Every structure is written in C-alpha cells, then in structure tokens.
Amino acid sequence: MEDQPKHNKIKEILETELKEVATIQGPVEAEVIKSLLASHNILCIMRGLVVQSVHAFSADGLGQVKIMVSSRDYEDAKQIIESAQIDSTDSSG
C-alpha cells in the first residue's frame, strides 16, 4: 500500500517552482539537512551530487550541493536550517 500523503507531496514538489534554500559543502551535510527537512514534512531535491560520485574531493565549489525546496516550503525550510545553525550559503542573497 502506497503512502498517499508522501506521494502527494512528491507530486507537488515536482509540479511547483523550486527555490534554492541552501548551498552545502559536501554530501554528508546535505543528507543531514535532507533528514532535518523531512522531519518537518518538507521534501527537498539535492543538486550537485554527481560530481562527488566521480571526484571524491572538493575544489572551487565542485563539492557543493544545492538544496532545493518548493517555493511554498521555502520560508519554513530556510528558518529550520537557520535554527539548526547549519552553515549554508543562501543563494537568494
């Protein structure tokens, strides 16, 4: 039996505009943020993980992972990340 609320949330995030809520250095910290947001029922998409699978080092931003959330969840996600005191770079300035 499929988890209908989660399925609806995935469909919603795929159909809405995505906003970059944070840029993280490395996949481990990105996974921590993903889990943190998921615990608040916010799904995210991580961009930039392919580079780490090819090159296991980080130079000139190659190891950066962008955390993307739906525009509807952006403000909540930003506040959650800030309250957890996770060092991230917000792309919105």
C-alpha positions, -999 to +999 in steps of 0.1 A: +000+000+000+014+034-011+019+062+014-006+086-002+004+118+017+040+113+008+030+105-028+010+138-030+039+158-015+063+143-041+039+151-069+035+187-055+073+193-054+077+181-089+049+204-102+059+236-084+087+260-088+118+250-069+139+275-049+174+270-037+173+273+001+210+265+008+243+255-008+262+230+013+298+218+010+296+181+006+271+153+005+272+143+042+260+177+054+234+177+026+220+144+038+217+159+074+197+188+060+175+165+039+167+145+070+161+176+091+137+190+065+119+156+061+113+155+099+093+187+093+075+172+064+094+192+038+108+173+008+139+186-009+159+178-040+197+178-039+216+190-069+253+185-075+258+150-061+271+136-094+304+154-090+312+136-057+305+103-073+332+109-099+356+130-078+358+124-041+374+158-034+361+194-032+378+223-050+364+256-064+329+247-055+329+213-072+317+197-039+288+220-034+253+205-031+223+228-037+193+221-015+161+228-035+126+230-020+092+240-034+086+278-033+057+271-009+081+255+016+110+279+011+105+302+041+098+273+065+129+254+052+151+285+055+140+291+091+145+254+100+181+254+086+189+286+103+175+275+137+197+243+134+227+266+130+239+248+099+264+267+079+250+272+045+251+297+017+217+311+008+216+318-029+189+345-027+213+370-011 
